[in-house]
Amino acid sequence: MLPRKLKLFVALTAMIALFAVTVPTIPFIVNIASGVSPTGIVVTEEEAVISTYESLLPSVVSILITERVSNDLGEVSLQETGGGTGFFISADGYIITNKHVVLQKNVTYTVITNTGKEYVGSVLARDPLFDIAILKVEGSGFKPAKLGDSDKIRIGQTVIAVGNVLTEFQNSVTRGIVSGVGRTITASGSNLTETIEGAIQTDASINPGNSGGPLVNLKGEVIGINTAIDRSGEALGFAIPVNVAKNALEKFRKHGKITRTLLGVRYIMLNRYLSFANKLPVREGAYVMKEVSSGEPTIIPGGPAEKAGIKPGDVILEVNGAKLSATRSLSTAISKYEPGAVITLKILRGGTEISLKATLGERTAEE
């Protein structure tokens, strides 16, 4: 095994702690992924987790990255330089993973199934906005994971995360609960820094190598894509809601690429603390920043927002009548539309609500 260089993972941790815990067995009624009788099946949580894991396992893949590396003598060799996790979304080999897992070019991505079969993976699309990418391997008969509805997540529900921990311990599973929803975090790694809005928070351990793997409920449905951890605390893992990935898939199938819309503003989603700090009369909405530390304009010159008349200090309250909140950010709200769509924005400006129309642009990977 060649040395691992886990530089590309957002889900990066400085220390591995080996521990064991004893979890009490609690009987309850649950819909098991393999099927349920009309009256329901009384099982233990342990049995439900095992059943879900065994049903999901054929859908989960490990992704290894190899590249040509030269030493001081000019000798070139292939080295494993990282990896992550993904899962099948079709029987003919389409795979979802994190964008940061497959961000590199001029490298080889090897996809390994739970049975140990290896395939060469081709990156077909990288989402210009969210940490999502689509791969493809040649073949058929793969088991696609069942995609759930992340809008129906309940805080406190049991979830499991499956992945290729440390690119060495394949098919690893961890269990936890949904600790929160609608989180906004800034994650960095693999020469990529991005803000993740609407993230699912979980205490199911998300370790290096888990990135791109599924976060699954006890119905065997994928509800999130494991993406990042917060190293400042314990058991703080985050996943992108699966509905974001479903939207990306829809766009890919329609256009052959993942298109995302652009309004052209730098903003923060309000909560009561940010509202108080900025002396605003509302606690929800997208606050168009007046300035940023980089000195760059908060409204892109010549962009859709400037043309629509949006100004720094405005609070965008609604998009086409739908209110913005921690669980429905501005980026998420406009991502459902196509570039060129005309949307109506409700704006709070100086204590007065106004309505503006904006024609959405198309976001590129660089914006």
QUIFEN-V269108 format. One record per residue. N is the residue number from 1. RES is the residue in one letter. PSI is psi as a letter, one per 30 degrees, with the letter a starting at -180 (NA if undefined). Layout:
BEGIN
N RES PSI
N RES PSI
END
This chain:
BEGIN
1 M k
2 L l
3 P k
4 R k
5 K j
6 L h
7 K f
8 L f
9 F k
10 V e
11 A i
12 L k
13 T l
14 A f
15 M k
16 I k
17 A k
18 L k
19 F l
20 A k
21 V l
22 T k
23 V k
24 P k
25 T k
26 I j
27 P k
28 F l
29 I k
30 V l
31 N j
32 I k
33 A e
34 S f
35 G l
36 V k
37 S l
38 P f
39 T f
40 G l
41 I k
42 V j
43 V l
44 T l
45 E e
46 E e
47 E e
48 A e
49 V e
50 I e
51 S e
52 T e
53 Y e
54 E e
55 S e
56 L e
57 L e
58 P f
59 S f
60 V k
61 V l
62 S k
63 I j
64 L k
65 I k
66 T k
67 E l
68 R k
69 V k
70 S k
71 N a
72 D f
73 L g
74 G g
75 E k
76 V k
77 S l
78 L k
79 Q k
80 E k
81 T g
82 G a
83 G a
84 G a
85 T l
86 G a
87 F k
88 F k
89 I g
90 S l
91 A f
92 D g
93 G g
94 Y k
95 I k
96 I k
97 T a
98 N k
99 K e
100 H f
101 V e
102 V h
103 L f
104 Q k
105 K l
106 N h
107 V l
108 T k
109 Y j
110 T k
111 V k
112 I k
113 T l
114 N f
115 T f
116 G f
117 K k
118 E k
119 Y l
120 V k
121 G k
122 S k
123 V j
124 L e
125 A k
126 R k
127 D k
128 P f
129 L e
130 F l
131 D i
132 I k
133 A l
134 I k
135 L l
136 K k
137 V l
138 E k
139 G a
140 S l
141 G g
142 F l
143 K j
144 P k
145 A l
146 K k
147 L k
148 G a
149 D j
150 S f
151 D f
152 K g
153 I k
154 R k
155 I k
156 G f
157 Q k
158 T k
159 V l
160 I l
161 A k
162 V k
163 G a
164 N i
165 V k
166 L g
167 T g
168 E e
169 F i
170 Q l
171 N g
172 S k
173 V k
174 T l
175 R k
176 G a
177 I l
178 V j
179 S f
180 G l
181 V l
182 G g
183 R k
184 T k
185 I l
186 T j
187 A k
188 S l
189 G l
190 S h
191 N g
192 L k
193 T k
194 E l
195 T k
196 I j
197 E k
198 G g
199 A l
200 I k
201 Q k
202 T l
203 D g
204 A k
205 S k
206 I j
207 N l
208 P k
209 G f
210 N f
211 S k
212 G f
213 G l
214 P k
215 L k
216 V k
217 N l
218 L g
219 K f
220 G g
221 E k
222 V k
223 I f
224 G l
225 I j
226 N k
227 T e
228 A l
229 I l
230 D j
231 R f
232 S f
233 G a
234 E k
235 A h
236 L i
237 G l
238 F k
239 A k
240 I k
241 P k
242 V f
243 N f
244 V e
245 A e
246 K e
247 N e
248 A e
249 L e
250 E e
251 K e
252 F e
253 R f
254 K e
255 H f
256 G g
257 K l
258 I j
259 T k
260 R k
261 T l
262 L k
263 L e
264 G h
265 V l
266 R k
267 Y l
268 I k
269 M k
270 L k
271 N a
272 R e
273 Y e
274 L e
275 S e
276 F e
277 A e
278 N g
279 K h
280 L k
281 P f
282 V l
283 R f
284 E l
285 G l
286 A j
287 Y j
288 V j
289 M k
290 K f
291 E l
292 V l
293 S f
294 S f
295 G f
296 E l
297 P k
298 T f
299 I k
300 I k
301 P k
302 G g
303 G l
304 P e
305 A e
306 E e
307 K e
308 A f
309 G g
310 I k
311 K l
312 P k
313 G f
314 D l
315 V j
316 I j
317 L e
318 E l
319 V j
320 N h
321 G f
322 A k
323 K k
324 L k
325 S a
326 A e
327 T f
328 R i
329 S l
330 L e
331 S e
332 T e
333 A e
334 I f
335 S f
336 K f
337 Y l
338 E l
339 P k
340 G f
341 A k
342 V k
343 I l
344 T k
345 L k
346 K k
347 I k
348 L j
349 R j
350 G h
351 G f
352 T k
353 E k
354 I l
355 S k
356 L k
357 K k
358 A k
359 T j
360 L k
361 G a
362 E k
363 R k
364 T l
365 A f
366 E f
367 E NA
END
